[in-house]
């Protein structure tokens, strides 16, 4: 009788222990709102996709915002961490386990307010130096298309916004939804966004030692999120025009 009296409490305790026992997987990204953010209530579109995938895969997700270089080094050395908002490039391909594509991304040349839009790479080169975010994968696309190192300027989003405004660079090749709010917040005007010149996909990627079972579980979770419309709903909630990856 005593056992039956305390059975409900024991069941609750056991349930809580099972939840707490779920292994943690860190979901890592640079601080690039509205894609990835330090805000706990609005962690960012891609961060939300990654965290929900990890949760559905049977793990406890924990967001971690780090500079790209540090995040990549950390994920490569661990079995319990993944990168999101991460593009697959020739130099990165052999360094990570590429779990699954989540959504499309589109890069555009952006100019300071009042300038004429840029619609292609040749026009951007003729206009002057091109700014790119430090650590961005887009540098490899530029190099493959014949752009020389001396034609480029790297920096943080804030640095690039100032360089663009004051004429140190002629354009920035970046995701508009990340850069435009930074520029507008600082200068009170919207920059000029050209059409998309380079399309890519965001991936969830793990380190080379990540267990195959974890890779499979996360990939299957994302497939389910694509089927039931979860990724599309998250994208729309953030007001993005990005498409769900096939």
C-alpha positions in Angstrom: 0.0 0.0 0.0 2.8 2.4 0.8 4.4 1.6 -2.5 1.1 2.4 -4.4 0.8 5.6 -2.4 4.1 6.9 -3.7 4.0 5.4 -7.2 2.8 8.6 -9.0 5.7 10.5 -7.5 8.1 7.8 -8.5 6.8 7.8 -12.0 7.2 11.6 -12.3 10.8 11.4 -11.0 11.6 8.7 -13.4 10.2 10.7 -16.3 12.2 13.8 -15.3 15.3 11.7 -15.1 14.8 10.3 -18.6 14.3 13.8 -20.0 17.5 15.0 -18.2 19.4 12.0 -19.4 18.9 13.0 -23.0 22.4 13.8 -24.3 23.2 17.4 -25.2 24.1 18.5 -28.7 25.4 22.1 -29.1 24.0 24.0 -32.1 26.7 26.5 -33.1 26.7 29.6 -35.3 28.1 33.1 -35.4 26.0 36.0 -34.1 24.2 36.9 -37.4 20.6 37.9 -36.7 18.0 37.2 -37.9 19.6 33.9 -38.9 21.4 33.2 -35.6 21.1 35.4 -32.5 22.0 35.7 -28.9 18.4 36.4 -28.0 16.9 33.4 -26.2 13.3 34.2 -27.3 14.3 34.8 -30.9 17.4 32.6 -31.6 17.2 33.1 -35.3 15.7 31.3 -38.3 18.4 28.9 -39.0 19.2 28.3 -35.3 15.6 27.4 -34.6 15.7 24.9 -37.5 18.8 23.3 -36.2 17.6 23.2 -32.6 14.3 21.6 -33.5 16.1 19.0 -35.7 18.3 18.1 -32.8 15.4 17.9 -30.4 13.4 15.6 -32.8 16.5 13.4 -33.2 16.3 12.6 -29.5 18.9 15.0 -28.0 18.7 18.1 -25.9 19.7 21.1 -28.1 21.7 24.0 -26.6 22.4 27.1 -28.7 26.0 28.4 -28.7 27.0 31.7 -30.4 30.7 31.8 -31.3 32.8 33.5 -33.9 33.0 31.3 -37.0 36.6 30.3 -36.7 36.2 29.2 -33.2 32.9 27.4 -33.9 34.4 25.5 -36.8 37.4 24.4 -34.7 35.2 23.3 -31.8 32.7 21.3 -33.9 35.6 19.5 -35.7 37.0 18.4 -32.4 33.7 17.2 -30.8 31.1 14.6 -31.3 28.3 16.5 -29.6 28.1 19.7 -31.6 26.8 20.8 -35.0 27.1 23.9 -37.2 24.2 25.7 -38.8 24.0 28.5 -41.4 27.0 26.7 -42.9 27.8 26.4 -46.6 29.6 23.5 -48.1 32.7 24.6 -50.1 35.6 22.7 -51.7 37.9 23.6 -48.8 35.4 22.7 -46.1 34.0 19.5 -47.7 36.6 17.1 -46.3 36.7 18.6 -42.8 33.1 17.9 -41.7 30.3 15.4 -41.9 27.6 17.1 -44.0 24.4 15.9 -42.4 21.7 17.6 -44.3 20.7 20.7 -46.3 18.0 22.8 -44.6 17.3 25.9 -46.7 18.5 28.0 -49.6 20.5 31.2 -49.3 21.1 34.0 -51.9 24.0 36.5 -51.9 23.6 39.9 -53.4 25.8 42.9 -54.0 24.8 45.7 -51.6 25.7 49.4 -52.1 25.3 52.4 -49.8 22.1 54.4 -49.8 21.7 56.5 -52.9 24.0 54.4 -55.1 23.0 52.5 -58.2 22.3 48.8 -57.8 24.8 46.1 -58.9 23.4 43.1 -60.7 26.5 41.1 -61.6 30.1 40.4 -60.6 31.7 42.2 -63.5 29.9 45.4 -62.6 30.9 45.0 -59.0 34.6 44.6 -59.9 34.4 47.7 -62.1 32.8 49.7 -59.3 35.7 49.1 -56.9 36.6 47.0 -53.9 34.2 44.4 -52.7 33.5 43.8 -49.0 32.9 40.3 -47.6 32.2 39.2 -44.0 35.2 37.8 -42.3 34.9 34.0 -42.4 32.3 33.9 -45.1 32.2 31.0 -47.6 31.5 33.5 -50.4 35.2 34.2 -50.8 35.7 30.8 -52.5 33.0 31.6 -55.0 34.7 34.9 -55.8 38.1 33.3 -56.2 36.6 30.6 -58.5 35.3 33.5 -60.6 38.6 35.2 -61.0 38.5 37.8 -58.2 41.9 38.6 -56.8 42.6 39.1 -53.1 43.5 42.7 -53.5 40.0 43.4 -54.9 38.5 42.3 -51.5 38.1 43.8 -48.1 37.0 41.7 -45.1 35.5 42.7 -41.8 32.6 42.3 -39.4 29.1 43.4 -40.5 29.6 46.7 -38.5 33.0 47.3 -40.1 31.6 46.7 -43.6 28.6 49.0 -43.1 31.0 51.8 -42.1 33.4 51.1 -45.0 30.5 51.1 -47.5 28.9 54.3 -46.2 32.1 56.2 -46.3 33.4 55.0 -49.6 36.2 52.6 -48.6 34.5 49.8 -50.5 32.0 50.0 -53.4 29.8 47.1 -52.5 29.4 44.2 -50.1 28.6 40.7 -51.2 26.5 39.2 -48.4 23.1 37.9 -47.4 20.8 41.0 -47.5 18.7 40.0 -44.5 21.8 39.9 -42.3 23.6 43.1 -43.6 20.7 45.5 -44.4 19.4 45.8 -40.8 23.0 46.5 -39.5 23.5 49.3 -42.1 20.0 50.8 -41.5 20.3 50.8 -37.7 23.6 52.6 -37.9 22.9 55.2 -40.6 19.1 55.5 -40.6 18.8 54.6 -44.3 18.4 51.4 -46.2 21.3 50.3 -48.4 20.7 49.4 -52.1 20.3 45.7 -52.6 20.9 44.2 -56.0 19.5 40.9 -57.4 20.8 37.6 -56.2 24.1 36.7 -58.0 25.1 33.6 -56.1 22.8 30.9 -54.6 23.8 28.3 -52.1 22.4 26.1 -49.3 22.6 26.1 -45.6 23.7 22.8 -44.1 23.8 21.2 -40.7 27.3 19.8 -40.3 29.1 17.8 -37.6 32.7 16.9 -36.8 34.4 14.0 -38.5 34.1 11.8 -35.4 30.3 12.3 -35.0 28.7 8.9 -34.7 26.8 7.6 -37.8 23.7 7.1 -35.6 23.7 10.8 -34.6 24.1 11.9 -38.2 21.3 9.6 -39.3 18.9 10.7 -36.5 19.4 14.4 -37.3 19.1 13.9 -41.1 15.8 11.9 -40.6 14.5 14.6 -38.2 15.1 17.3 -40.9 13.4 15.1 -43.5 10.4 15.0 -41.2 10.4 18.7 -40.7 10.4 19.2 -44.5 7.5 16.8 -44.9 5.3 18.3 -42.2 6.1 21.9 -43.1 7.9 22.9 -40.0 10.9 24.4 -41.8 8.7 26.4 -44.1 6.7 27.7 -41.1 9.9 28.8 -39.3 11.1 30.6 -42.5 7.8 32.4 -42.9 7.7 33.4 -39.3 11.0 35.3 -39.7 9.7 37.0 -42.9 12.3 35.3 -45.1 11.8 34.4 -48.7 14.3 31.5 -48.5 13.1 28.1 -49.8 13.3 24.8 -48.0 16.1 22.7 -49.4 15.0 19.5 -51.3 
